[in-house]
Amino acid sequence: MTGQETCIRNVALCSAVLLMAACNIQPSRQSPILQRTVLELVDWNRPVLWVRIANYNLVPVTNAQIVYEAHADGQESKGTFTIKEAIPAGAVRNFVNIRLATVSPQSEKISLKLIDVEEIR
């Protein structure tokens, strides 16, 4: 491992630890790759999403699987979608105009959870 790779690894690990400490996140049994990949809902213009994925891993990831739950007038709509684009190691990518066909334009709130990513070898 080169000095630059070691430095990147240390920065990624420190960032993940600081993020967990700042957010009071408890370690889980998720894969280490998934633990170092962060999903953020940037904007929601019903039913279109803008999400951001940060990859704090030393390897690129792909196939980010996301579960969503939307609520409107007592109705609940659930589903999953996958972002297939690659996210390079240490990079942050924005994904805009993700249209969720099953979500009503009258939805009052939405929640997202990243459930899986794949390491690109």
C-alpha positions as CSV (number, residue, x, y, z in Angstrom):
1,M,0.0,0.0,0.0
2,T,1.4,3.4,-1.0
3,G,1.6,6.4,1.3
4,Q,-1.2,8.1,-0.5
5,E,-3.5,5.0,-0.2
6,T,-2.7,4.8,3.5
7,C,-3.5,8.5,4.0
8,I,-6.8,8.1,2.1
9,R,-7.7,5.0,4.2
10,N,-6.9,6.8,7.4
11,V,-9.0,9.9,6.4
12,A,-11.9,7.7,5.4
13,L,-11.8,5.8,8.7
14,C,-11.5,8.9,10.8
15,S,-14.4,10.5,8.9
16,A,-16.6,7.5,9.5
17,V,-15.7,7.4,13.2
18,L,-16.3,11.2,13.6
19,L,-19.6,10.9,11.8
20,M,-20.7,8.1,14.0
21,A,-19.7,9.9,17.2
22,A,-21.3,13.2,16.1
23,C,-24.5,11.5,15.2
24,N,-24.5,9.1,18.1
25,I,-24.7,6.2,15.7
26,Q,-24.3,2.8,17.2
27,P,-22.2,0.2,15.3
28,S,-24.4,-2.4,13.6
29,R,-24.0,-5.7,11.9
30,Q,-24.0,-4.1,8.5
31,S,-21.2,-4.8,6.1
32,P,-18.2,-2.5,6.5
33,I,-18.8,-1.3,3.0
34,L,-22.4,-0.3,3.8
35,Q,-21.4,1.3,7.1
36,R,-19.1,3.7,5.2
37,T,-21.6,4.7,2.6
38,V,-24.0,7.5,3.5
39,L,-27.4,8.4,1.9
40,E,-28.8,11.9,2.2
41,L,-32.2,13.2,1.0
42,V,-31.3,16.6,-0.4
43,D,-34.7,17.6,-1.8
44,W,-38.1,16.1,-2.4
45,N,-40.5,17.7,-5.0
46,R,-43.2,15.0,-4.8
47,P,-42.8,12.5,-6.3
48,V,-39.3,13.4,-7.5
49,L,-36.2,12.9,-5.3
50,W,-32.8,14.3,-5.2
51,V,-30.4,12.2,-3.1
52,R,-26.7,12.4,-2.4
53,I,-24.5,9.3,-1.7
54,A,-21.1,9.7,0.0
55,N,-18.7,6.8,-0.3
56,Y,-16.2,6.8,2.5
57,N,-14.7,3.5,1.4
58,L,-11.3,2.8,-0.2
59,V,-13.1,1.1,-3.1
60,P,-15.8,2.2,-5.5
61,V,-19.4,1.1,-4.9
62,T,-22.4,0.5,-7.1
63,N,-26.0,-0.8,-6.9
64,A,-27.1,1.3,-3.9
65,Q,-30.4,-0.2,-2.8
66,I,-32.7,2.2,-1.1
67,V,-36.0,1.5,0.7
68,Y,-38.6,4.3,0.9
69,E,-41.8,4.9,2.8
70,A,-44.1,7.8,1.9
71,H,-47.3,8.9,3.8
72,A,-50.3,10.8,2.4
73,D,-53.7,11.2,4.0
74,G,-53.3,8.0,6.1
75,Q,-52.1,6.0,3.1
76,E,-48.6,4.5,3.1
77,S,-46.6,3.6,0.1
78,K,-43.4,1.5,0.4
79,G,-40.9,0.3,-2.1
80,T,-37.3,0.0,-3.1
81,F,-35.2,1.3,-5.9
82,T,-31.6,0.9,-6.9
83,I,-29.0,3.4,-8.1
84,K,-26.8,1.5,-10.4
85,E,-24.2,4.2,-11.1
86,A,-20.7,3.8,-9.7
87,I,-19.6,6.0,-6.8
88,P,-15.8,6.2,-6.7
89,A,-13.8,5.7,-3.5
90,G,-13.9,8.8,-1.3
91,A,-16.4,10.6,-3.6
92,V,-19.8,12.1,-3.2
93,R,-22.4,11.9,-6.0
94,N,-25.8,13.6,-6.5
95,F,-28.7,11.8,-8.1
96,V,-31.4,14.1,-9.2
97,N,-34.8,13.5,-10.8
98,I,-35.4,10.1,-9.3
99,R,-39.1,9.5,-9.9
100,L,-41.0,7.3,-7.6
101,A,-44.1,6.3,-9.6
102,T,-45.9,4.7,-6.6
103,V,-45.6,7.9,-4.4
104,S,-48.6,10.2,-4.5
105,P,-47.9,13.9,-5.2
106,Q,-50.0,14.6,-2.0
107,S,-47.5,12.7,0.2
108,E,-46.7,14.6,3.3
109,K,-43.5,12.9,4.3
110,I,-41.0,10.4,3.0
111,S,-38.2,8.3,4.7
112,L,-35.3,6.7,3.0
113,K,-32.8,4.0,4.1
114,L,-29.8,2.6,2.4
115,I,-29.9,-1.1,2.8
116,D,-27.2,-2.4,0.5
117,V,-24.3,-1.4,-1.8
118,E,-21.9,-3.6,-3.8
119,E,-18.1,-3.2,-3.9
120,I,-16.6,-2.8,-7.3
121,R,-13.5,-5.0,-7.6
